[in-house]
Amino acid sequence: MRIAIVHKDRCHSKKCGTECIIYCPRVRTGDETIIIGDEGKAVISEELCVGCGICIKKCPFNAIDIVSLPEELEHPTHRYGMNGFALYGLPIPLEGKVTGILGANGIGKSTAVKILSGQLRPNLGNFDTEVAWDEIFKRYAGTELFDYLQTVSKKSLKIASKPQYIDYIPKLFAGTVRELLKKTDERNKLSEILPVLKLNAILDHDISTLSGGELQRVAIAACLARDADLYFLDEITPFLDIYQRIAAAKLIRELAAERPVVVVEHDLAILDMLADTVHVGYGKPAVFGIITRPKGVRVGINQYLEGFLTEENVRFRTTQVVFEKRAHDKGSNRDDLFEIPAMTKEYESFHLTVSGGTIRSGEVLGVVGANGMGKSTFAKLLAGVETPTTGKMESSLRISYKPQYIKADTSDSVEMYLRRCTTKYDTSYYQHEIIESLSLEPILQSSVDTLSGGELQRVTIAGCLSREADVYILDEPSAHLDVEQRVKVTRIIKHHAEGKQVGIMVIDHDIYLIDMISERILVFEGEPGIAGTAAGPFKMRDGMNRFLNELDVTFRRDQSGRPRINKPGSFLDREQKGTGEFYYYTADET
């Protein structure tokens, strides 16, 4: 079984010499294995293709993928036309459960949800004609999805969705938060949801003035307030601090007791706490995706991190994601690179105090704290975007800064954007450490203003690391990145810090990312929106204990070394609070 994929957004037949056709051995024998279609894009015959892979290597825009699949995958659940993406398998929503979907971006999670919500009828690979529902029922007879798909076919299913990219909400709705949420309060539960998500203070704010974290919480509240048969939430964690993430997770768990909920989430600590079962999605992004049968949440996450699915006997990643328990001690002998000056910043309603500290050569310094404590303001002060009220930054220091909220403000190609950022780097180093590590080759010719949120995030990280600097500051680099991309980013940042002997500061709310990347940690404390103080830097264990103590949340490590949130009030939660060990606590799985 062989499928051929042509990425139409990357296929530019007018800019190339149609190398895919010229070098194809079957075309040379007279077959029309590859032609240029009516849309000016390459079309590949899967029946005639022999899978030699020459066209893949010759295409200057990386627009072609040809993959050989097992015979069991002969019939896809859905395929997007000739040479289009193919999806195999579907997640199974369960009454009284939160069903998690875990997988890379572009693996078919959104397609699966469209099918489950009735927005898309599965074509079973027959994209030329509409497939009858009777044929679909025949395919799923005897499975858990049979009754569910019958309900979908009758169009009697009501779906409530929270979109992945919340920045589109102000473009679709004009008015205040109160006006928006009032329209969605179909269950009369808004009075219970608002205080948990701390939205009462912004009810009269205009939607267009909200920050990313505020907009995310409004989107979650609007989805949970609706009266629906199925709730689908696509990434609830971007721009939320860990306290807000846990609060949102608790609300979703309460709703799941009444209605089925499907969640796509890349923050594994929150997914572990939130989901009852997990479907792992694997394959090749934008080429094909396979959704596994449901797994227990602990087993599913651990198999995903290992890159090996035991029941399916499939290895889908060559490397494991490993949490090194002693990784935080190796920077203890590093030399100081930069002295963070003591300074303050006064706003009309907010006051930030920075007591000072050091950033070491070759070190990655993690920065944590609740939203509204001044972390992004601190980054802007260091980067020179904001001027401190008291204190002064060292003028000779070179700083490269990636802000929290990124915008595609240029129509240049990704390649041209990065060329403007790049200064004196060795070509080989840049190609391997930046371009290839962040998987940017396929989108180098794409316009920056056409990129998805995850693609734009990777390009912006690449731009930040491309500049010559002494200190690099990355504010929330994990937003909209899937798990594998986050792991790649942690490796790139650590290699960049040690290879260039520079200091890197990472502000993020993903506990897994902070745990893997940081040698020391800076903790922001205070009263959100009123006053914030930068404390530290601390050793990781001391800093995380201090931070989680403020949030009243405990983490443990399982046998694989993976941090896991303890259920509030559980035996381990009470035991750790009693000993003051809120983090780095090793316990056997139960």
C-alpha positions in Angstrom: 0.0 0.0 0.0 1.6 3.3 -1.1 0.2 6.8 -0.9 1.6 9.9 -2.7 1.1 13.3 -1.2 1.6 16.6 -3.0 1.6 19.6 -0.7 -0.2 22.1 -2.9 0.9 25.1 -0.9 4.5 24.2 -1.5 4.2 23.1 -5.2 5.3 26.0 -7.4 5.5 24.5 -10.9 6.1 27.9 -12.5 9.2 28.5 -10.4 10.9 25.2 -11.0 11.9 23.0 -13.9 9.3 20.3 -13.2 12.1 18.1 -11.9 9.5 15.6 -10.5 8.4 14.8 -14.1 11.8 15.0 -15.8 13.6 12.6 -13.4 10.7 10.1 -12.9 11.8 6.8 -14.4 8.2 5.8 -15.2 7.6 9.0 -17.1 10.8 8.3 -19.1 9.3 4.9 -20.2 6.2 6.7 -21.5 3.8 6.5 -18.5 2.0 9.5 -17.2 3.0 8.8 -13.6 3.4 12.5 -12.8 1.6 15.4 -14.6 0.9 19.0 -14.0 -2.8 19.3 -13.2 -5.4 22.0 -14.1 -4.4 24.0 -10.9 -0.8 24.1 -12.0 0.2 21.6 -9.3 1.8 18.2 -9.7 -0.5 15.1 -9.7 1.0 11.7 -9.0 -0.7 8.4 -10.0 -0.4 6.1 -6.9 -1.1 3.0 -9.1 1.8 3.8 -11.5 4.3 5.1 -8.9 7.0 2.6 -8.0 8.1 4.5 -4.8 11.7 5.1 -6.0 11.7 8.5 -4.1 13.6 10.4 -6.9 10.9 13.0 -7.2 11.0 13.6 -3.5 14.7 14.4 -3.6 14.6 16.5 -6.8 11.7 18.7 -5.8 13.3 22.1 -4.9 10.3 23.0 -2.6 10.0 19.7 -0.6 6.4 19.5 -1.9 6.2 15.7 -2.4 6.0 12.8 0.1 5.6 9.1 -0.9 5.0 6.7 1.9 4.6 2.9 1.9 2.0 1.7 4.5 1.0 -1.8 5.8 -1.8 -3.5 3.9 -4.0 -3.2 7.0 -4.1 0.6 6.2 -5.5 0.0 2.7 -8.8 1.8 3.5 -8.5 5.2 5.2 -11.2 6.7 7.3 -11.0 9.9 5.2 -8.8 11.3 2.5 -8.6 14.8 1.1 -8.7 14.1 -2.6 -6.0 12.9 -5.0 -2.6 13.1 -3.4 -4.1 14.5 -0.3 -3.8 13.8 3.4 -5.1 10.5 4.7 -6.6 9.8 8.1 -6.8 6.3 9.6 -8.9 5.6 12.7 -11.1 7.8 14.9 -11.2 8.7 18.7 -14.1 7.4 20.7 -16.1 9.9 22.9 -17.3 8.2 26.1 -20.1 9.2 28.4 -18.8 10.5 31.7 -15.2 10.6 30.5 -12.7 13.1 29.2 -11.1 11.7 26.0 -7.7 13.1 25.2 -6.0 13.2 21.8 -2.2 13.3 21.9 -0.2 13.8 18.8 1.9 16.0 16.5 0.4 19.0 14.7 -0.9 18.1 11.2 -1.6 14.5 12.2 -5.4 14.7 11.6 -6.7 15.6 15.1 -8.9 18.4 13.7 -10.1 16.2 10.8 -11.2 13.5 13.4 -13.1 16.1 15.4 -14.9 17.4 12.3 -16.0 13.9 11.6 -17.2 13.3 15.1 -19.1 16.6 15.1 -20.9 15.9 11.9 -19.1 18.8 10.0 -17.4 16.2 7.7 -18.7 12.9 6.4 -15.9 10.3 6.3 -15.3 9.2 2.6 -13.5 6.0 3.5 -10.9 7.0 0.8 -13.5 7.3 -2.0 -13.0 11.0 -2.6 -14.6 11.0 -6.1 -18.1 10.4 -4.9 -20.0 10.9 -1.7 -20.1 7.8 0.4 -23.5 6.7 1.7 -24.1 6.4 5.4 -25.0 2.8 5.0 -21.5 2.0 3.7 -20.0 3.9 6.6 -22.2 2.0 9.1 -21.0 -1.3 7.5 -17.4 -0.3 8.0 -18.0 0.5 11.7 -20.5 -2.3 12.5 -19.6 -4.0 15.8 -17.4 -1.1 17.0 -17.9 1.5 19.8 -18.4 4.2 17.1 -21.4 2.5 15.4 -24.1 4.0 17.6 -22.4 7.3 17.8 -22.1 7.7 14.0 -25.7 6.8 13.6 -26.5 9.8 15.8 -24.2 12.0 13.7 -25.9 10.9 10.5 -29.3 12.1 11.8 -27.7 15.6 12.3 -29.2 15.6 15.8 -25.8 16.1 17.6 -25.0 19.5 19.0 -21.3 20.4 19.4 -19.7 23.1 21.5 -16.1 23.9 20.4 -13.2 25.9 21.7 -10.9 26.8 18.8 -7.2 26.4 18.9 -6.3 29.9 17.7 -8.2 32.3 20.0 -6.8 35.4 18.3 -9.6 35.1 15.7 -12.3 35.7 18.3 -11.9 39.6 18.3 -12.2 39.5 14.5 -15.5 37.6 14.7 -17.2 39.4 17.7 -17.3 43.0 18.7 -18.5 43.9 22.2 -17.7 43.3 25.9 -16.9 40.0 27.6 -20.3 40.1 29.4 -22.1 40.4 26.0 -20.3 37.5 24.5 -20.7 35.2 27.5 -24.4 36.1 27.9 -25.1 34.7 24.5 -23.4 31.4 25.3 -24.9 30.7 28.8 -27.3 28.0 27.6 -26.8 25.8 30.8 -27.2 28.7 33.3 -23.8 27.8 34.7 -21.9 31.0 34.0 -22.3 32.2 37.6 -20.3 29.1 38.7 -17.7 29.3 35.8 -16.8 33.0 36.1 -15.2 32.9 39.6 -13.3 29.8 39.0 -11.7 31.3 35.8 -11.4 34.7 37.6 -13.3 36.5 34.8 -15.6 38.8 36.9 -13.1 41.6 36.9 -13.0 41.8 33.1 -16.7 41.3 32.2 -17.1 44.9 31.1 -13.8 45.0 29.1 -14.0 45.0 25.3 -13.0 41.8 23.6 -10.5 43.6 21.4 -8.5 44.8 24.5 -8.0 41.4 26.2 -4.6 39.8 26.6 -4.0 36.2 25.3 -4.5 34.7 28.8 -7.8 36.6 29.3 -9.0 35.7 25.8 -8.2 32.0 26.4 -10.2 31.9 29.6 -13.2 33.7 28.0 -13.1 31.1 25.1 -13.1 28.2 27.6 -16.0 29.8 29.6 -18.0 30.3 26.4 -17.6 26.7 25.4 -18.4 25.2 28.8 -21.5 27.4 29.2 -23.2 26.0 26.1 -25.7 23.2 26.2 -24.3 20.5 23.9 -24.1 16.7 23.4 -20.3 16.8 22.9 -17.7 19.3 24.0 -14.4 19.7 22.0 -11.6 21.8 23.4 -8.5 22.4 21.2 -5.6 23.4 23.4 -6.8 25.0 26.7 -3.3 25.9 28.1 -1.6 28.5 25.8 -1.1 31.8 27.7 -2.5 30.4 30.9 -0.4 30.0 34.1 -0.4 26.7 35.9 -3.0 27.8 38.4 -5.4 28.8 35.6 -4.7 25.6 33.7 -5.6 23.5 36.8 -8.7 25.6 37.4 -9.9 25.1 33.8 -9.1 21.4 34.0 -11.3 21.0 37.1 -14.2 22.7 35.4 -13.8 20.3 32.4 -13.7 17.3 34.7 -16.9 18.4 36.4 -18.6 18.8 33.0 -17.4 15.4 31.8 -19.5 13.8 34.6 -22.6 14.9 32.6 -21.5 15.0 28.9 -18.6 13.5 26.8 -15.6 15.8 26.4 -12.8 15.5 23.8 -9.6 17.5 24.5 -6.5 18.1 22.3 -3.7 19.2 24.6 0.1 19.3 24.4 0.8 20.2 28.0 1.3 16.6 29.3 1.1 17.5 32.9 -2.4 18.9 32.4 -3.5 16.2 30.0 -2.4 13.6 32.6 -4.6 15.3 35.2 -7.5 16.0 32.9 -8.1 12.9 30.7 -9.5 9.4 31.5 -8.4 7.8 28.2 -5.9 8.9 25.5 -5.8 8.3 21.8 -2.3 8.6 20.4 -2.0 10.1 16.9 1.1 9.2 14.9 2.3 9.2 11.3 3.8 11.9 9.2 2.4 15.4 9.6 0.4 16.7 6.6 0.9 13.2 4.9 -1.0 10.6 6.9 -2.2 10.2 10.5 -3.2 7.1 12.5 -5.4 7.4 15.6 -4.9 4.5 18.0 -7.6 2.8 20.1 -8.1 4.3 23.6 -5.3 3.8 26.2 -5.2 4.5 29.9 -3.9 8.1 30.3 -0.7 7.1 32.1 0.1 4.3 29.7 -0.7 6.4 26.6 1.4 9.3 27.7 4.4 7.1 28.6 4.2 5.2 25.3 4.0 8.5 23.5 7.1 9.8 25.3 8.9 6.5 24.6 8.0 6.6 20.9 6.8 3.0 21.0 3.2 1.7 21.0 3.2 -1.7 22.7 -0.2 -3.0 21.6 0.3 -1.9 18.0 4.0 -3.0 18.0 4.9 0.3 16.3 7.9 2.5 16.8 7.0 6.0 15.5 9.9 7.9 16.8 13.6 6.9 17.0 14.3 8.8 20.2 12.7 8.7 23.6 11.8 11.8 25.7 13.8 11.4 28.9 13.5 13.5 32.0 17.0 13.6 33.6 16.6 13.8 37.4 20.1 15.2 37.9 20.3 17.4 34.9 19.8 20.6 37.0 23.1 20.2 38.9 25.6 20.4 36.0 25.5 24.2 35.8 26.8 24.8 39.3 30.3 25.6 38.2 29.5 28.0 35.4 31.0 31.5 35.3 28.7 34.5 35.8 28.0 36.2 32.4 25.6 39.0 33.3 24.5 40.8 36.5 20.7 41.5 36.5 20.5 45.0 38.0 18.2 45.8 40.9 15.4 47.9 39.4 11.7 48.8 39.6 8.9 49.6 37.1 5.9 51.7 38.1 2.7 51.7 36.2 -0.6 53.3 37.2 -2.0 50.1 38.7 1.0 47.8 38.8 4.4 47.8 40.5 7.3 45.5 39.7 10.4 45.0 41.9 13.5 43.2 40.7 16.1 42.5 43.4 18.9 41.5 41.0 20.8 38.3 40.3 23.1 36.7 37.7 22.8 34.8 34.4 25.6 32.3 33.9 27.5 31.5 30.7 26.1 28.5 29.0 23.1 28.4 31.3 19.3 28.2 30.6 17.5 30.1 33.3 13.8 29.3 33.7 11.3 31.9 34.8 7.9 30.9 36.4 5.1 32.7 38.1 1.4 33.3 37.8 0.1 35.6 35.1 0.0 39.3 36.0 3.2 39.1 38.1 5.4 41.1 35.7 7.4 38.3 33.9 6.9 39.8 30.5 7.5 43.3 31.8 10.8 42.0 33.3 11.7 40.6 29.9 10.9 43.9 28.2 13.1 45.8 30.7 16.0 43.5 30.0 15.5 43.7 26.3 15.3 47.5 26.3 11.6 47.6 25.1 10.6 49.2 28.4 12.6 51.7 30.5 12.9 51.0 34.3 11.6 53.5 36.8 14.7 53.0 38.9 17.8 51.1 38.1 19.7 50.9 34.8 20.5 48.2 32.3 24.1 47.6 31.0 24.1 49.4 27.6 26.9 47.3 26.0 25.0 44.0 26.5 23.6 42.4 23.3 20.1 40.9 23.9 17.9 39.0 21.5 14.2 38.9 22.5 11.2 36.9 21.4 8.0 38.4 22.8 5.1 36.5 24.3 2.6 37.7 21.6 3.9 37.3 18.1 2.5 38.8 14.9 3.0 38.0 11.3 3.8 41.6 10.2 5.6 40.9 7.0 4.6 39.2 3.7 8.3 38.2 3.1 9.1 34.5 2.8 10.4 32.7 5.8 13.8 32.4 4.2 14.0 36.2 3.6 12.8 36.9 7.2 15.5 34.6 8.6 18.2 36.0 6.3 17.5 39.4 7.8 17.8 38.0 11.3 20.9 36.0 10.7 24.3 37.7 11.3 27.7 35.9 11.4 26.7 32.3 11.8 28.5 29.4 10.1 26.2 28.1 7.3 26.6 24.5 8.3 25.8 25.2 12.0 22.8 27.3 11.1 21.4 24.7 8.7 21.7 21.8 11.1 21.1 23.5 14.5 18.3 26.0 13.5 16.6 25.2 10.2 16.6 21.3 10.3 16.1 21.1 14.1 13.0 23.3 13.9 11.7 21.5 10.7 11.6 24.8 8.8 12.8 23.5 5.4 9.2 22.8 4.0 8.0 26.3 4.8 11.1 28.4 3.8 9.3 29.7 0.6 6.0 30.3 2.5 5.0 33.9 3.3 5.3 34.7 7.0 1.8 36.1 7.1 0.3 32.8 5.9 1.8 30.6 8.6 -0.2 28.8 11.3 0.3 29.6 15.0 2.8 26.7 15.5 4.7 27.5 12.3 5.0 31.2 13.2 6.2 30.3 16.7 9.0 28.1 15.3 10.0 30.8 12.8 10.1 33.4 15.6 12.2 31.2 17.8 14.6 30.6 14.9 14.8 34.4 14.3 15.6 35.1 18.0 18.3 32.5 18.1 19.7 33.6 14.7 20.9 37.0 16.1 24.3 37.6 17.6 23.7 38.2 21.3 25.1 37.7 24.8 21.7 36.9 26.3 18.6 35.5 24.7 15.1 35.9 26.2 12.2 33.7 25.0 8.8 34.5 26.4 6.4 31.5 26.2 8.1 29.6 23.3 5.9 26.5 23.9 2.6 28.2 22.8 0.9 26.3 19.9 3.8 23.8 19.7 3.0 20.1 19.9 4.9 17.8 22.3 7.6 16.7 19.8 8.2 20.3 18.8 8.6 21.3 22.4 11.2 18.6 23.0 13.1 19.8 19.9 13.0 23.4 21.1 14.4 22.4 24.5 17.3 20.6 22.8 18.0 23.5 20.5 18.0 26.1 23.3 20.2 24.0 25.5 22.7 23.3 22.7 22.7 27.0 21.7 23.4 28.1 25.3 26.3 25.6 25.8 27.6 25.8 22.2 27.8 29.6 22.1 28.5 30.0 25.8 25.6 32.5 26.1 22.9 33.0 28.6 19.3 32.1 27.8 16.2 33.0 29.8 13.0 31.1 29.1 9.6 32.2 30.5 7.0 29.5 30.3 4.1 27.8 32.1 4.7 24.2 30.7 6.2 22.4 33.7 7.6 19.7 31.5 9.5 22.2 29.4 10.8 24.1 32.4 11.9 20.9 34.0 13.8 19.6 31.0 15.4 22.9 30.0 16.4 24.8 33.2 19.4 24.6 35.4 18.2 27.4 37.8 14.9 29.2 38.2 13.6 32.7 38.8 10.3 32.9 40.7 7.8 35.7 40.4 5.6 36.3 43.4 3.1 38.9 44.6 -0.5 39.9 43.8 -1.5 39.5 40.1 -2.1 42.8 38.4 -1.1 44.8 41.4 2.5 44.0 42.5 5.1 41.5 41.5 8.6 40.6 42.8 11.3 38.7 41.1 12.9 36.2 43.6 16.0 34.2 42.9 17.5 32.7 40.9 17.2 29.5 42.9 18.3 26.0 42.4 15.5 24.1 40.6 14.3 22.1 43.6 14.2 25.1 45.9 12.6 27.4 43.3 9.9 25.0 42.2 9.0 24.1 45.8 8.6 27.8 46.5 6.5 28.4 43.4 4.2 25.4 43.8 3.8 26.1 47.5 2.2 29.5 46.5 -0.1 27.6 44.1 -0.9 24.8 46.6 -0.1 22.2 44.0 2.2 19.2 44.4 4.0 17.2 41.7 5.6 13.8 41.9 7.9 11.8 39.5 6.8 8.4 38.3 9.3 5.6 37.6 10.1 7.1 34.1 11.1 10.4 35.7 8.0 12.2 34.3 6.5 14.9 36.6 2.9 14.3 37.4 0.3 16.4 39.2 -1.0 14.8 42.4 -4.8 14.9 42.8 -5.7 17.6 45.4 -6.3 16.0 48.8 -4.8 12.6 47.7 -2.5 10.7 50.1 0.7 11.8 48.1 -0.6 15.4 48.0 -1.0 15.4 51.8 2.2 13.6 52.4 4.3 16.0 50.2 2.7 19.1 51.7 3.5 17.8 55.1 7.2 17.4 54.2 7.4 20.6 52.2 8.4 18.6 49.0 6.0 20.1 46.4 8.2 19.0 43.5 10.9 16.4 42.5 9.2 13.8 44.7 9.9 10.2 43.4 7.1 7.7 43.9 6.2 4.3 42.5 3.2 4.2 40.1 0.0 3.1 41.7 
